[in-house]
Amino acid sequence: MENSIVIENLSHRFDDRYALRDLSFKVRQGEIFALLGPNGAGKTTTIRLVNGLYTPTAGKISVFGRDPVHQGSQIRQETGVLTETSAVYERLTARENLLFFGRVYGIPESSLLKRTDEILEFFALINRADERVATYSKGMKQRLALARALLTRPRILFLDEPTSSLDPESAQQVHELIESISRQEENTVFLCTHRLEEAERLSDRVAILNNGQLLALGSLEELGQQFNHGIWVEIDLFAPMESDLSTREMRGVLKREIIGTKMRVQVQEEAVIPALVSELVMQGAQIIGVRLQNVSLEDIYFKLQADAREGAG
């Protein structure tokens, strides 16, 4: 798969403070890639560097083979950016907003009207296209901002906290639109967010930063295997066991916790689970449920950030 962004040993300094230090990763064309980290981790700085708005202190960036330092204007013609604020004109209608930005972007007038209607339809705004944006809800304004960012059919869409000010229903709508954009338009989506559940739901891969340094990179499955050795299995019992269950000596069983009718067992791999269940049944356990307890992105994120703080201390 082609890489849309390649970052190699990137560092950026503001006066005597490093915002990024020796950062390296690749973003594949067509994937949803999430960049995560606390405030000040370097997420927004990375977006500005990739778009050629800053000159890096050290390292290299390539966007579709172009260098943002020398070819920033060409790169920005192929990218769309949505910042935390909606960046649309509230005194204009949705249609007037898109026509204005389309002309600024240099879209030919012959195709601009058609493209405007297409994208208003895609974002379910066509029925209110001629109403002033000031009358829109926050969710509608954010959908219009997404529409503006996609007006030029960019190959990469940068989203910086796209749902930070939205209620759950509006955030859900934006999530669905982001997924549709990735599938239908075949865009690369570069997502910066504080919402870990948002990144977990949307992203194919994530990069986790702390103080401008990369802590981890990969899919949720890859990070789970890397930072949470073994698999936790949750077992529901019909009743507490009167005698102690002996699973400690079983091959592949790492840990065990029992509280009442709930049992949690950590095993090396899924293949251990059938033998574990059979052994428990032989010992008299009345099992009514068995399920894998998947590690969450939140678990991984906070463990990495805690480890980083301890290392810094």
C-alpha positions, 0 to 999 in steps of 0.5 A: 500500500502506498504511503501518503505521509512519511516522517523521518527523525523529525524534530521541531523547536520553539526557542529552547523548547522541543515540541517534537523530538526524533519523530518517525512514522508512515501514514498509508494512503486510504487509512484513518490514522490517529495521533494521540497525546495530551495537550502539548504533546506535539499533535497540532505542530505535526499537522502544521509541519506536514502542511508546510506551515512550519520549517522543521528544526531537523528531519524529513517529511514527504507527502506524496513524494513532496517536501513541505518545506519547498512544495508546501503550496502544492501539498496544501492543494491536495489536503483539507484541514478541519480545526477545532473551530468550525471556520465557516461564515455564520452570516452566509448560507451553507451554499454561499460558504461553499461557493466562496471557499470554492472560488478561493481554492480556484475551483472552475465555476463550471464545476463548482455549482455541481460540486457544491450540491454534491457535497451538501447532499453528502453531508445531509445539508441540502434541504437547509443549504440556503439558510444562514449558518447562524441558525445551524446547530453545532453539529450542522456547523461541524458537518458544513466545516467538513464539507468545506474541507472536502470541497476540493476532493483532497487526498488527505484530510486532517481533523484536529479535535473534530468533535470536541464541542459536540453533544453525543448525537452530533459527535455520532453523526460526525463519526459516521461521516468520517467513516463514509469519507474514508470508504467512499472518497478513499481519502487518508484521514489524519485524526488528532483527538483527545477522545480515546473512544473516538480514536478506537472506533475510527482509526486503523492505526494510532500513534501515541505521543508524549512531550513530542516523542513517539511512545507507540505505533500500530493497530489496536490489536498490535498495541494490545499484544505489545503492551498487554502480554496474554489474554484475559478471559472473563468467566461467569459461574452459576454459583461460587465454588465451595472448593478452590479451583486449581488452574495455577499449574495449567500450561498457558495460564498466567494469572487468576482472580475470583470474586464471587461468581466472577472469574478472570483468568489471563492466558497466553493465547486463545488456544488455551481457553478450551482446555481451561474451560474443560478443566474447570468443568471437571472440577465442578464449576458451573459455567454460564458464560465465557468471553474475551476481555479485550484490552482497550485503547484507553488501557494502553494509552494511560499505561504508556503515559504513566510509564513515560512520566515515571521514566521522566521522573 
